[in-house]
Amino acid sequence: MSAKHFINDPTHLVNAALQAATLTNPGVALDAANKIVYRRPRRGQQSRVSIISGGGSGHEPSFAAMVGPGLLDAAVAGTIFASPSAEQVRAAIMARVDHNEPTGNHDSSSGGVLVTVMNYTGDVLNFGVAVEKARAAGVNVEMVIVGDDVGVGRAKAGKVGRRGIAGTVLVHKISGALAAQGRSLQEVAKVAKLTAANLVSVGASLDHVHVPGRAPPDVNSAEILRAGEVEIGMGIHNEPGSSRETAVELPELVHKMLAQLLDKDDEDRAFVTVNSNEVVLLVNNLGSVSVLELGGVVTEVVTQLDKGYSIRPVRILSGTYMTSLNGLGFSISLLNVVNTDIGGPSMVDLLDYPCEATGWSSPISKLTWEEKNSATREQDATVEGDVGGSGLVMDMHSAQGAVTNALEAVIAVEPEVTRFDTVVGDGDCGIGLKRGAEAILKHLASKPLCGDVVVDVARVVPVVETEMDGTSGALYAIFLNSLVAALRSLQGTSFEATPKVWSAALKKSCDSLSKYTPARPGDRTLIDALYPFVDILETTGDVKKAAEAAQSAAEGTKGMKASLGRTVYIGGSGFEQVPDPGAWGLAAFFLGLAGISKKKSEDVEETKGEEGWETI
C-alpha cells in the first residue's frame, strides 16, 4: 500500500473493481479476459437494440456500473485512462450482447447494436475497428461519438473536436431507455446523436489526479496545481483546459464555467443554443469532492442559472457519474431538451424511465436479488473462422504475385520510412509497416490466395490487427474491415473483381475510414497517398497510373505542415525536409502492386547531409 492508494498495482486494481460490479449487482456478469461487464441473459428475452459503451478505467461508475436494464447492455474497460482494444470491443458486440443474426439483413426490426464512445482518438479508432469488423460479419451496428466538453474551444480542438466527458451518461440513459422500450436501432441512434448534439459540459479541478502505479510528479513541475489554483476546463485524463486561475472563490468559478457553457457571443464555445424552457442539469463529482461540498456547488449553479440566465432546470441530477479517479473537482453539464421527432417519449420521459444500475440513482430491484440468476454467456469470443465465399473472383496466381511484390516493396522501403519518422515522429513507423508486411507474407505462404476477394481480404484482417499496433495499425484495420463489407456488398454486380469493382469498394472503405479520423488529403498522413490512388483507379482503371499518383502525392507531403499525429506535438522544421513516413510507405506498397520499380528517394540523400539524421 502506498501513501496515495490502498491498491497500487493498476492491473489488479482494474480487475478487482470489475469483479466488484458483479458482487453489487447480481444481474450482471464479467468476461474477465476481455474486461467486459454485461447483462446476464434471461429466458424469453425479446430481441431489441443492445447498447455498448466503454473506455479507459478510472472514470467509475462509468461505464461498468451503468450496465443494467434501461441503460447499457455491456461496458468494455481498458487499463487506467487507456482505450480498450478493438478485440475487446468486438468480443462485446459479437458474443456478450444480443444482436441481429449476421444475415446481412439490416431491417430495423432485427434488433442491432448501438456503440457509444467518447471523443478520444484511441477510443474512436479501437471502437471503430470493432464496429467495422462486426458490420463485415453482417451485424446491424451503429456508432455514436459523444463530444460535450467546451473547455477546449473550436480553435484549439481543431479537427479533433470536443472531448467527451460526464454529459455522456445522459446519452446512455436516454438511448438505453429507448432500447428498453423496443425502439429500432435507427430511432435509438438518431435520438442518441440528437442528445449528444444538444449537450455542453465543462469541468474544473483543484488538482491533478495520481494514477496508481505511477511515480508522483515532481513538486516543482508545471503539472502541479499550487495552493489556491484551479484549472478551468481540465479534461478527465489530466488534460489542460482553458485557463489556470488563482484565488477564485466558488461563485466566481461557477460564473466563469456557466459563461463558457451559455455565452452565445463566444464564437469559440457557442456549440449549443440552450432553450431555457426545458433544460436538464447534471452536476458531476470528479471523484474527490465531498457530498456536502458538492451540495454547495449544486446550490450555487442552480442559483446562478436562475438569476443570470433565467434557466430553471426541469431535472437536476447530482452525484458521482463519471470520475477522474480521485479528481478534486466537478463538472457541469446542460442538456438542451429538444423534440426527438420519433413520436412517443420525450428526452425528459426517457431520463425518468426506470433503470437498474448501481451507477445510476435507481436501486437494484428485489426481483433481481431473489431470482438468483446464475446464467452466463459462454460463446467463444475469439475471432471467427473463415468467412463464406462471395463469388467475386480474381486470378489468384497473378494476384498472389502482385501482393507479394507489394509487401516486399514495403519491407525494402523500411529504412527510408524509419529515417523520415526519426525526423518527424518517434521512429517506429517503418518497423511497424515492415512487421505487418512480413506477417502477411508469412500468412500467404501457408495460406495462399484462393481467388475469392472477400475471403482473401478477410483472412488478412486478423494478421494486421495482431501484428500492427498504434494509430496506423488501427487505421489499416478499420480500412480493411470496411473493405470486406464493401466487397461483399458488390457481390452480384460482377463475377470478376475488375479495377472498377475494386475502386468502388475502396471508395466505400475511404468513406468508412473518414468516420473515425478527421484526416484528409493535405493533413500530412497516409491519407495523402491513399485518396489519390483510389481516385485515379476509379477514373482510369489503371493500377500503374493510380500508383504513380500515390507516389507523387506522397512526395508532395514534403514541406506540408501536419494537422494530425505525433508530428503536431513534436514541432520543429523536420517536415520541411522529409515527406510523411506513412504516406511514403503506403505509396511503396501501391508501386509494388503495380509492378513499378521504385528508385531510392532523393530526399534520403539530400536530408542526411554530412551531419546525419540526428541533426535535423
N, C-alpha and C positions, 0 to 999 in steps of 0.2 A: 504494500500500500504506500502510495506517495503522499506528499503533503497536499497535492491538488485533487487526487482521485482515490476512491476506495478500490477501484479496479483500474490498473494502469496498463494492462495488456489489451490493446484495441480489438484484436481478433476475438479474444474470449469475451470481451465486453459486448460486442455486437451479437455474437451467437447466443449469449446468455439472455440478452434483452429480447431477442426474437422468440426464444423459448418461453419467456415470461408472458408473451402475448397469448399463448395457448393456455396458460395457467389462470389468467384473469378473465378469459373469455372461452368457455368450452365449445363455442360454436365455430372456432377457427382451428386450423391445423398448420403445421410448419413443414415445409420442404427444406430441411436444414442444408442439404448440399447446394441448393440454388438460392438460399436465403429468401424464400417466398413464404409469406403468411397468406393463407387462402381460406375461404369459407368451406366448411365441411359439406359434402354433398348430402342431399336429403332425398328420400324416396318420393317419387311422384312430383318432383320439382319441374315446373313448366319451363319451356325454353324461353329465354329472354336475353336481353343485352347484358353482357358482363363488363364491369368497369375495372380496369387495371391502372395502377399508378406506382410510383416509387421514386427512388433516388438515393443519394448518399445517406448513410446513417448519421445520427447526430441532430436530427430535426424532430425527434419524438415529441408528441404522439404520432405525428405524420411519419410514415404512412401506415405502418403495421397496425396501429391501434385504431385506424379508420376502416378496418375491414369488418364487414358485418352487413346484415340486411338493411337495405336502404342507403348504403354507402358503397364502399369498394368491395369487389369480389376477391381481389388479390393485391398484395403490395410486394414489390421487389426491392430488396435492400442491397446497397453497395457497402463498401467499407466506409469509415467516417469521412464525410464530405467528398466522397468519390462515387461516380456513377456505377450502378451495377453493369455487368457485361451484357452484351447483346444475347448471349446464350441463356443467361438467367431469365431475361425478359421473354425470349422465345419459348422457354420451358413453361413460363407462366401462362402465355397465350394458348399454347398448344395442349398443355397437359394438366393445368391446375384450375381452369375455369371452364364453364360451359361455353361453347361457341357453335356456330353453324357447322354442319358437316362439310368437309372440304370437297364439295361437289363442283365448285365454281359458280353456283347459283347465289347471287348476291341480292336476292329478293329481301325486301325489308322485313318480311315475316319470319325470316330464318334465324332470328337472334343476331349474333355477332358480338364483337368485342370493341369497346372504346378504350383506347390507351391515352391517358392524360399525363403530360410530363411538363415540368417546369423548364423555363427557357434558359438552360445552361448547355454549352456546346457538347460536353460529354454525354449528358442525358439525352439530348435531342438526337445525336448520332447513334448511340447504342440502342436506344428505344426504336429509332428509325430502322436500323438493321433488322431488328426482330419483327417489326411491323411488315417490312417488305418481304421478309422470309415467310411470314405467315400468309401474306397475300399470294406469294408464289405457290404456296401449298393449297390455295383455294379458300382460305378463311376470310370471311367478311369482317374486316377490321378497319377502324378509323383512328386517327391520332390527332389530339388537340394539344397545342403548346400554349401554356399559360405564362404570360409576362405581365405582371401587375405593378412592379416596383417603379416609382417615379423618382427615386433617389438619384439615379443616373439619368440625366435627360437625353434628348434626342441627339444632340451634338456629340456627346461623349460616347453614347452607346453605339452610334453609327448603324451599320447593317445588322449587328447582333440583336439590337432591340432591347426591350425592357427585361430585366431579370424576373424570375418567378419567386414570390415569397408567400406570406401567410394567406393572402386572398385566395390562393389556390384551393384551400379547403372548402370555400364556398362553391367553387366549380364542382368539386367532388360531391358535396351534399346535394346540390341541385340535379346533377346528372344521375347520381345514384338513386334519387327518389323517382325520377322519370323512368329509369330502367326497371325499378321495382314495380312500377305501375304497368309494365308491359309495352311501353312505347318502343317504336322501331329504332334501329341504330341511326338512321338518317335524322330522326327527330331528336334523339338524345345528343348526338354530335352537334347538331345545329344549335341547340339551347346551351350546350357546354361552351361553344365558341362565342355565342352571344353574351353569356355571363362573363367570360374572360375579357371580352371587348369592352365591358362596362365596369371593369374593376380598376381601382387605383389603390396603391398601398405605399407606405413609407415607414421606415424604422429609424430608431435612434438607440445608441448604446453608450454606456459609460466606460466600457472596457472591451478589449478583445477577448475572445474565449481561448481556453487552453485545451488542445487536443490530447487525450490520453496517449501515452507512449512517446510523445514528442518532448524535446527539451524546451523548457520555458524560454521565451525570447529575452534577449539582453535588456536589462532595465534601462539602458541608455539608448535603445534603438527607437527609431521613429514609429515603430509599430505600437509602442506602449502609449496608452492614453494617460496623461498626467491627472493628478487630483484636480477636480473641477472642470475637466474637459469632457465634451460629449461629441460623438461622431453622428452627424445627421445623415441619414441615408445609407448607413452601413448595411452591407449585404449579409446574408445568413451564413457566409463562409469566411467572415472577417474582411470581406472586400471593402475598400474605401467607399465613402458616399459622396455627398455634395459638398460638405464642409465640416471642419472641426472647430468647435467654438468653446469659449471659456466663460465660466461663471454665468451660465444660463439657468435661470430658475424654470420650474415646470411650466408655468403659464406662458412664458416667452418661447420655450421649446415647442410646446403644443401649437402655439400661434404660427411658428415657422413651418412646422410639419403640415398643418392644415393648409397653409398658403401653397405649399408645393402640390397638394392634392387638388385644390379647388380654384386657384387663381387662373381665370380664363385668359388673362393677358400675358401669362408666362408661356411664350410660344415653345419653349424647350420642354415643358412638362404638362401642358394642357392636353392630356391624352383623352379625357372624358369630360363631357359637359354634364355635370351632375344635376339631376332633376330633383329639386327639394321636396316634391310631392311624396315620393317613395324612395327612401334610401336605407340601406342596411349598413350598420356599423359593426365592425369587428375590431376589438382591441385585444391584441395577442401578446402574451408573455414570451419573451425570447429565452426564458429558462431560469433566470435567477432573480426575478423581481418577486417580492413577497406578495401574497394575496392581498394583504392590507394595502400595500403601496399601489398595486395595480388598480384597486378600487378607487384610490385617489386620482389616478390617471384617467380612468373612465369618466369620473365626475367632471374633471377639467375639460376633457374632449367634448363631452355632451353639452356642457355649458357654453363653450366657445362656438360649437356648431350652431347652437340656437341663437346666441347673441350676435355672432359675426356673419352668419350665412343664412339665418332663418331656416335651418335644417333641423328637423326633429325626426330622427330615425324611426322607422316603423318596427325595426327589430334591432336590439343591441345585444351582441354576443361578446362575452369577456371571458378570458381564461387562457389556458395553455393549449394551443392548437398546432403551432409549428415553431420549434425552438432552434436555437443555435447553440447546442449543448447547454452550457450554463451561462448563456449570454445575459449580461446585466443591462437589459434594455427591453423595449417593447415596440410593437408596430401598430399602425392604424390602417385599416382597410375600409374603403367605402364602395359599396355596390350600388350602382345606379339601376334601380328596378325598371325594366322595360317590358313591353309586350313580347311574349315568346312567339306569337304568331303560329302556334300549333294547335290552338284550341285547348280548353281544359285548364289545368292548374297554372297559376302564376308563379313567378320566382319565389315570392314570399310563401305561397302554399307549399312549394317544394322544399323550402327551408324548414317549414313546420312539419313536414311529413315524418312519420315515425321512423326511427332507425335504431339499430342496436350495435353500438360500437363503443368500446371503452374510451376512445379518444374524443368522442362527441358527448354532449350533455345527457343523452338518453341512456338510461341504465340497461344492463342486460336483463332480459325478461326471466320470470320464474320458469316458464316453459323450457327455455334453453338450458337452464341449470339442471332441471329434473329429468329431461328426456335422456340424459347421459349418452348422447350421440358419440359414438367412437369411430364412425366411418372416416376413412381417409381416401385420397386419390392415389392409386398405386401405378398408374400408367407410366410406362417408360418415358422419361423426359429427355432422353438422348436424341441426337439428330436422327431424323427418319432415314429409311433406306432409299434406294434409287427411286426417282420419280418415274411415272409412267411415260411411255413413248408418246410423241406428238404427231408423228407422220411428216414433220417438216425436216427435210434431209439435205445433206451436202455430201460431197465427195470426201469420205473420211481420210483417204490417203493423202490427198493434196492439202486438206485442212490440217492434218497432223503435222505435215512438213512445215506449213506456214506458221502454225502456232509455235512449234519447236524453234523455228528460226527467230520468231519474235521474242520468245523467252530468253534465248541465248543472247540476243542483242541487248536485252535489259541487263543481263549478267555482265556483258562486256563493257557496258557504259557505266557500271557501278563506280569506278574510280573518279570519273568526271562528276557524277552526281554527288558523290561524297565530298569532293573538293568544293563544289558550289555550295553545298549545305553547310560546310565548315565555315564559310564566309557569312551566310545569311541565316543559318539555323543552328541546330545542335549537332549536325554531322551524321545523323543516323538514317537519313532518307535513302541514300544509296544502298546501305546494308539491308534496310527493310525491303526495298524492291528486289534486291538480289535474293534474299531469303525466300520471298514469295515465289519468285520465278523458279528457283531451284526446287522448291517443294512441288510446284505444279509439274515441272519436268519429271520429277520422281513419280508423281501420281500417274502421268501419262505413260510412263514406261511400264507400269504394272497394269494400267487400265487404259489402253489406247482409246482414241475417239471412236464411237460406234457409228457416227454419221447422223444420229438424231440430235439436232442442235439443242433442243430443250434439255435432253438427258445429259449431253456433254457439258453444257454450261452449268447445269445444276450440280454435277459431280465435282466441279472445280470450286464451287462456292465454299464448302466446308474447309477446303485446303486454305483458301485465302483468309477465312475467318480465324483459323487456327494459327497460321504462320505469320500473318501481317498484323501488327498491332498499331496503336497510336491513331491519330486522326486520319491519316491516309488509308490505313487498313479499314477503318470504319467506312470511309467514303467508297472504297472499292467494293466492300461487302454490300453496301446499300445498292450500288450501281448494278452489281452482278445479280443480286436477288431480284431486283426490279427487271433486269434483262430476261430472267427466266419467265417471269409473269408476262412480260411484253411479247416474247416469242410465242408463249403458249396462246396468248390472245390472238395471234396472227395465224394459228394453225387453221387450215381450211381455206384460207385465202390463197394459198400456194402450197405445192408439194415440195418445191425446191427453195432452199434458203438463198435466194438471189441477193445481190447487193441492195436492191430495192427493199426486200424484206428486212435485211439487217439494218439498213438506215432507218426504217420505220420503227423497229424495235429499239435501236439505240436512241432515237429521238424521245421515245416514251421513257426510257431509263434516265435521260437527262432531265426530263420534266420531274420525275420522281425524286431525283437527287436534289433538285432545286428546292424541294420542300424542307430539306434538312440542313442545308447550308446556304448562306447568302452569297457564296462565291459565284461570280460571273466573269466572263472574259474582261480582262483589264484589271483584275484584282491580284494578279501575280500568283496564281495557283495552278494546279494540274488542269483546272477547267480551261485555261488558256490554250492548251493543246487538244483537249477533248472536243470542245464545241466545233472548232474548225474542221476536224476530221469528220465528225458526224454531218455537218452542213455540206461539205464538198462531196461526201459519199452520196448524200441524198440528191444533190443536183446533177452529179456526173455519173454515179455508179462506178467510178474508177477508184480502186483502193490505192493505187500509186499516187494519184493526184491528191487524194484525201490525206495520205501520209505526209506528202510534201507540204501540204497546207499546215498540218500539225507541227511539223518541224520548223517551218517559217514562223509560226505563231510562238513556239517555244523560244526561238532566237529573239523574237520581239519583246520578250519579258525582261531582257537585259536593259536596265535603266528604268524599268517600271517600278514605281513605289508600291509596296504591298499594302493591301487593305485588310488582309486577314492573315492569321497564322502567327507563328513564333517570330517571324521577321519583324512584325509590327512592334513587338516589345524589345527586340534586340537593338533596333535602330541602326545608326551608322550609315556609311555610304557604300557598303558592300553590294547593295542591289544595283548600283551603277556599273559594276564591273562584271557581274555574272548573271546568267539567266536563272529563272526559277528552277530549282532542282526537280521538283515533282513533275513539272511540265516537260522538262528535258528527258526524264526517264520514260514518261508515257510516250513522248514522240519517238523515242528509240524503239519502243515496242511496235508502234504503228509502222515505222520504216522496215523493221524486220518482218512484220506481217506481209508487207507489200513486196518483200524481196529486194529492197533497196539497200545497198551497202552504205554504211554511214562512215563518213570521214571523221577523224578526231576533231573536236571543236577547237577553233582558233582561240576561243575565249580562254581555254585552259592555259595555252602557252603565253597569251598576252597578259593574263592576270597574274600568273605565277611570278613572272619577272625574276629579278636577281635575288630578292629578299625572301621569296617563298610566300605561301598562302597565309601564314600566321600574321603577316604584317598588314593585311588588308583590313 
